[in-house]
Every structure is written in C-alpha cells, then in structure tokens.
Amino acid sequence: MGRLFGTDGVRGVANADLTAELALGLSVAAAHVLAEAGTFAGHRPTAVVGRDPRASGEFLEAAVVAGLASAGVDVLRVGVLPTPAVAYLTGALGADLGVMLSASHNAMPDNGIKFFARGGHKLADDLEDRIESVYEEHRTGAPWERPTGSGVGRVSDYTEGFDKYVAHLIGVLPNRLDGVKVVLDEAHGAAAYVSPEAFTRAGAEIVTIGAEPDGLNINDGCGSTHLDLLKQAVVEHGADLGIAHDGDADRCLAVDATGAEVDGDQILAVLALAMREAGQLRENTVVGTVMSNLGFKLAMEAEGIQVVQTGVGDRYVLESMKQHGYALGGEQSGHVIILDHATTGDGTLTGLMLAARVAATGRPLGDLAGVMKRLPQILINVPDVDKSRVATSGELAAAVADAERELGATGRVLLRPSGTEPLVRVMVEAADIEQARAIAGRLADAVKSALG
C-alpha cells in the first residue's frame, strides 16, 4: 500500500478514495496508536472534531466520530470551523487529539483527514506511519480491542468553539482596525462566518464575497486560488485591501487597493518587519521554503533578516520554527505561521495582522509589500507522471543541469513531486520572464518524457 498520509494529512475523492470505512478505520487506529504512545495515560481521552462545509464532510465526520467513540475517546464536535480553529481548540481545551475534515484548496469532490496531537500540533511523521501500519493490520482481519459499557466514548457538541476562537484572534491583535476597509473572500469555506465576525469585532469595515457555503460551492471560482473576483471587488468598493482564504482557511493571500496581488512571500516580508519593530522576531529570522521567491530572500537580507528555508509544506516550516525557537514562517501559497499565537497556518489571523499593520502605519498595503520585488517565477504542474522517480531519473537530472547552467546566478530551478496531488511541479525563476517561461516549458516536456 502506498503511503496514505501526504504533506497535509490524508486526501482523496470523497466516497471513492476517502471512504467512510477508511475514515472510521484511521480514527480507530489513531486512538490506539496514541494510547500506545502514552498520550491517554491516567485519564479519559478527549478529541475535538471539526470540518469544512463540504457535503462529504457530513458523513465523514460521522465516521470519524464513530471510530473515536468506539475506541473509548470522548468527542467534542465543533462543527464547521477553520483548520486553525480546530488546532487552537485542541490545545485550549486540553484535548488529546484533534481531527479536521477538509481538503483545503482542493475542489469540492475531494476531502481529507488531518490529525492534531495534544496542544494542537500536527502529528509527527513516525506517528502517522504507525497509524497507517495499525490501520492496515486491522483492515486485513486482526480484531480491535473494543471497550464496552461505560468505556465507550461519549459524543457532544461544543457550540462555544466559534466564540472562543474569535475571542482568541481579537485578543492577540496589536491594534484595532478602525478606519480600514477590507473585502473578505471566504471561498464559501470554513471561515465564511468566523472571518467576517473577527474583522468586524476588530473594528474594520468589511465587504464579503464567497461567504455563502452550501456544501457544493467551496473553492468554486473564488478564494485564494481564484483571486479575480477579489481584485474586482476591492477596486469596485474602494477598499484598502482584500483578503482571500482557501476552503479550510489555513491560508491567506491578499490584494492591495489597486487590485494587485500580494502573495505569501510579500505577506511574510511585511509581518517580519512589523514583528522585528515590536521586538517579536526571535533570532531575527523568518522561515520560508524552497519555493519562496528569490526576491523574498534578497529583500530580507537587505533588511538584515535571516531566511531559513525548509522543504515544501507548512508542517516542515513549523518543525524548523519549533526546533530553533523562531516566531514567524510560512509559504508563498499563503500558509503563514505566527507561532506565539497559532500552531499551524491561520489565514484569518494572518489577514487580521496584515490589516493591523496597514492601520498602525497608515501606509497602503501596496507600499508595505513593496519591500520586496518578486523575480518572475513560472510554475507548471505536470500531471499523469510517475512522481516517485523525480529524484532518480538520470534524464531529468541532465535536463535540470542544462537549465541551471543557462540561468547561472540569475535564477533557479526546482522540480518536486506534489505532496497532495498526483503531479510534478516545475518551478523556474529568472530575471527575465520569457527566459523563465521557455526553460519551464522545456523542463515540463522533459518531465513528461522521463516520467510519463
């Protein structure tokens, strides 16, 4: 069996790849593995379970809750809330486990399961491997040890989760947002009610789009993967900025008053300077990934701020931050982790902090984001290839070496298999966009030839 867990939990087409049986089995396996690890020692275990608005989340939530309760875990259902809200509540309520049902920015037919450990942190790779192993062992016939009577888990709805999370967001803001007008694109997702409430309580004047989830329209032409509607709305309403989330609201991308996109690298740059000014940027360091634009690294170096790069995936950014005590990190895609206030990427928190910086400085977002100049970057996704052979193909290695020789010190090349989708990503940066486009096209053809 191939590894079920990718860089961000288990994902697949709901009711095809990700079935009720799989969701139930993984939940039981997770309970048993955490029990073996001593997480539940000396007390009755509790789990927080949340989801995004996808229709499939309804039956998958039922399966997860049934699995956990059957394994003796008490379950607090928090309903439709962002992934970072489930992580926060897992820590704030002292739960032993958190489970989020979401496929993030993926299209509606997909769904996913993400587990959080005590404190709201993502599970370590070795625990995920163990859960997968235990699940497979029992799927093929080994019986579970099942509690009976009073030993089975109890299930209740925790309706206070919404207000508790919003209060947390407001409580960590450095200043109010009075006088700032913001357009919020909620992607018809998990933040459709949380984000407008938080921005309103913080004093912002808001306009919302993509805030009417019906279970079927999540990420459909809106949100952080489709910014055109947000750009149009910001200009139309004369807003100071626009904020776009993805389906589970662990990402934030932005748009300035002119409708220009402000990506995750630029958001990180703005927040890094704000946190340094406030004395909160520990070790004078910000953590990015190998996908971070070279312009981000150059801008931070010019400001005297060190950039540490990790593999792609906010889990690896978080690991580096925790290991070295850094306070800020994130990805170009809009996953931003402010570790003093969140254990994972939090799109609503990031948007609030960005708006707070605009309010505090009185400067337009476009001016603030101008601290860095993005080098032209071309990204091509190559589907239907054997992504497992990216690192071992001699033909591909030769094509990459040729591209790197052509670019010299003026750009870079990155090929990597997607952690969440069946494709290979080809990324090329260069001082000239036409050169970047030409080289990326050749490399995409090489990927198809070598791995197709």
N, C-alpha and C positions, 0 to 999 in steps of 0.2 A: 504493500500500500504506500502511495506517495504521501509525503508529509501533509497533513490536513492544515496545520497552522502555518499561515504566511506571516508577513511582517506586521499584520494588524488583525490577528485572530483568524477565525475560520470563515471563509466566504464561498458563496456559490449561488446558483439559481435556486431560489426557494422552492421547495417541494419537488425538486429534481436532484440537484447536488446536495443541498442542505434540507434534509427531510426532518419531519417531527421525530422519527426514530433516532436520527443522528443527534439532534439537539438534546433529546432526553438522555441518550447514552453518554454523550460528552459531559452532561451536567452531573450524572451519577458518578462518572469516572473522576471528574474534578473534585467532588465531595470526598471520595475515597482517597485520592492522592493527597489532598490537603490534610485529611485525617491522619494518614500515614506519616506525613511530614511534621505532625505535632501541632498544626495550626489550631485544632479544635480542643486541645488538651485542657481538661479541667473545667469545661463549660459547654453549654449547649450552643451549637454553632448557628450563626445567622448570616443570611445572604441578602443583598439588595439587587433587585432585578428591574431593569428599565428597558425601553425600546424606542425606536423612532416610529413615525406614523405608518410605515409600510403595512399594507393589508396582511402580508405574510407574517408580520411580527405578532399578530394576534394569536395564531396557532403555535408559532414557535415559542412565544412567551409561555403559553400554556404547557408546552412540552418541557421547557426548562424548569418551570416551577414544579411540575410533577416529578421530574427527575430529582431535583434537590430535596423536596419534601420526602420522597420515598427513601432517600438516603439519610434522613434524620436531620435535615437542615431546615430551620425556620426561615421563611421567606417574607421579605418586605417588598411588595410590588409598588414601585414609584410611578408606573405608567410611562407616558410619552415625555421624555426629558432628554437633553443632550448627553452625549457620552461623558463629557467632563463633569456633568451634574451627577451622574451615577458614580463616577470615580470619587468626587467630593463627598457624596453622601455615604459611600462605603467607609471612608475614613472618619467623617464627622459622627457617624452613628456607631462606630466601633464594630462594624460588621467584619466577619471573617472572609467574606468573598463578595465580589460584585460581578454582575453579568449584564452586558449590554447587547441588545439585539439590533444590529444595524449593518448596512453595507456602505455607510459613509456617503461618498460621492457617486457610487455606482448607480446604475439605472434601477428603476423600481422592481423589476423581476428578481433581482439579486437580494440576498440578505446575508447576515453574518452574525457570529457569536464572538464576543470579546470578554475574557475573564480578567477581573482585577483581584489582586491579593489584598490582604489586610492593609489598611492605610490608603487604599485607592491606587496602588501602583500596579502596572501591568505585570503579569506573571513572567517569571524568568523562563528562558528557553528550555532549561532542563525540566522544569515542571510541566511545560506544555508537552514536551516529548514523553514524559511519564504519563500524562493524561491520555495522550494518543495511544500509547502502548497498552495501558489498562483498558481503555475503551475497546481496542481491537481484540484483546484477550477475551473479554466478556461477550463481545459481539459474536464470536465464533463458538460460544457454548458454555464457558465457565460461569457458574452461577454466582450472583452477587450475595453478599451477606446483607440481609434486609432487616431493619428494625421493625418491631410490631408494637401495638398498643400505644402507650404514651411516648414511645421512642420515635414515632414518625414526626416529620416536621409539620409545623403549623404555618398557614398562609394568611397574610393580612395585607391590606392596602395602606401604604404610608402616604397620605394625602398632603402632609405638611412639607414634602420634599421640595415642591415648587418654591414656596416662600422662603424656605431655609436656604436654598441655593441662591435665589435672587438677593437675599439679605447679605449673604457672603460676598457676592460680586460688588454690591454697593459699598460694603464695609471696607474693601481693600483699595478703593479708588483714591488717588492722591488729591483730587479736587473734583468739584462738581462740573457739570457740562452745560450750565446755564448759558444761553446765547448761541449755542451750537445747533445747527440744523442738520439732521442725519437721515439719509434714506437707508432703510434696512431691507436687504433681500434675504428672506429666510429659507429659500429653496423648498418651500412647502414641506419643511422638515421638522426636526425635533426642537428647534429653537423658535418656532413660529409664535409662541406665546411668552416664553421666558425672555428672549432678547428685547422685544418692544417694552415689556414691563420694566426690565432693568434700565434701559436707556431713559425711559420716561421718569422713573424714580430718581435717576441721577440728574435730571433737570434738562435733558435735551429735548428739542422739538423734533418729532420723528414723522417720517412718512414710511409706510411699509408696503412692500411688494412681495409676492411669493409667500404669503402668510396665511394661506387657506388650505391646509393639508386635508386631503380626502382619502388618503391611503394609496392612491394610484398616481398622484402627480408629483411626488418627491423628485427633486433634481431635474424636472422636465422643462428644459429650456430656461432655467433660472438657477440662481445660486452661484457659488464660487467657480463652477466650471462653465458658466454661461453668463458673462458679465454685460452683454449688450443692453439688456433691459435696465440694469442698474445704472449704467453710464447715461442712458437716455433720461432716466428718472431724475438723476442728480442735477443734470443741466436744466431739465424742464421745471423742477421745483426750486431752483436756485439754492440748493443745499451746499453746505460747507464740505461735506464728504459723504460717501456711500460705503456701506459695509455689507459684504456678502459672505454668507455661511454655506457650508455643504449640508448634506442631509442629516448628519448627526452633530453638527455644529462644533466639531473639534478644530475646524479651520476658519480662518478669516482672511479674505482678500479685501482690498479697498479701492475706491475710486476718488480722485480729487475733484475739486469744484468745476474743473474744465471737462470732466469725463475721462481723464487719463487714468489708466490702471496703476495701482500701487501694489506690487506683489509682496510675497512673504519676505524676501530679502530686504526690500525697502522698509517694510514694517519693522523688521528686526533692527535695522540701522537706526530708525527713529527712536525706538524704545531703548536701544543700547545707550544712546546719548542722553536720553531722559533719565535712565537709571544711574548712569555714571554721575550725572549732575546731582542726583539725590543721594549719592553715596551707596547705591544698592547693587552696583555691578561688580560682584565679587571677583577678585583676581583680575579685574579689568579685562574680562574675557567674555566673548559670546560664542556659542556653539552652533555651527551650521553643518551641512552635509556636503558630500562630494558633488551634489547637484547645485549648490549655491553658485550664483553668478560670480564670475571672477571680479566684476565691478564691486560687489559687496565686500570682498576681501580687501581689495585695494583701498576702498573708502574707509574701512575700519582701521587699516594700517596707517592711513593718513591722519586719522584721529587719535592714534596711539592706543588703539584697542586690539587685542589679540583675537584671532579667529581660530578655533579648533574645529576640524572637520571630521565627521563620522560617516558611516555607511548611511544609505537612504532608509528612512523610517524614523518616526519620532521616538520609537522605543530606544533606538541607538543614541539619539540625541540625549534622551533622558538618562540613559545609563552613564554617559560621559559626564553629564551635569551632576548626577548623584555621586559618582566616584570622586570627582575633583572639587565638588562644592560650588560649581558655577550657578549663577542665578537666572541666566537667560539663554535660550537656544531655540532653534526652530528650522523650518524648511521653506524653500521657495514657494511651495504649494500652499502655504498659509498656516501650517501647524506651528504654533508659537507656544513655547512652554515658559511660563513665569513661575519658577519653582517655589518661590516664597508663598505663592497663593494657589497653585494648582499642581497636580501630579501628572498631568497629561496636557496635550494641546487643548486650549479652550478658546474657541472662536469668539464667544460673547465677551469674555474677559479681555481678550486682545483688542477687540473693537472698542470697548469702553476705554481702555488705556490709551489707544491711539487718539480717540476723541478728546480725552482728558488732556493730552499733550497739545492738541490744537487749541483747546480752551485756555490752557495755562499760559501758552506763549503768545496767543493772538496771531499766530502765523498760519497761512494757508497750508493745507496738507501737502500740496504740490511743492511748496517751498521747503518744508521739512524733509520730504522724501528726496529732494534734490541733493542731499548729502552724498548720494551715490549715483553713479552713472552706469546703467546696465550695458554690458557688452552685448552685441547681437548674439542671440542664442537660438539655435534651431533644434527642436525636439521632434523626432519621428518615431512613432510606435510601429513596430513590425510584428504583425500577428501571425499565427499559424506556423510557428517555427519551434524547433526544439531548444527552448531557452536554457535547458540544463547544460548545454555544450558551449555556452558563451566563453567560458574561461579556458576551454581545452582545444578549441578549433585553431589549427595552425593557419588555415586560410584566412580566418578572421583576424588573427593576430598580425598577419602580414599587411592586411588592409588598414588596420589601425596604425601600424608603424609608418606606413606611407603617408597617412593623413597627418600624423604628428610631425613628420619631417616637413611637410608643406606648411604647416601652421607655425612651426618654430616656437618662439616665446610669445607670440601674439595671440595665442588661443589655446584651446584644449579640446580633447575628445573623451567621451565617456560612453561606454556600452554596458548596459546592465539588464539582467532579467527582471521583469516586474515581480514584486512580491505578492501582488493581489490579483493579477490578471495574466492570461496565457499569451504573453508577448515579450519582445525585447525592445528596450528603449535605447535609441541612438541620440546622443546629445553632442552638438558641436558648438563651440564658442569661437568667435573670431572678431577682429576689429572691423571687418567688412562683412555685412550680412549676406551679400551674394556669394562670397567665398564660403561662408558657413553653410549656406543652403546647398551649394554644389558638393561640398565634402560630405555633408549629412546624407544627401541623396545617394552618393556613391557607396557610403558605408551601409545604408539601408539595403541597397542591392546586394552588397557583399554578405549581409546577414541572411537574406533570403537564399542566396546561392549556397552558403556554407551550412546553414542550419535548417533549410527547408526540406 
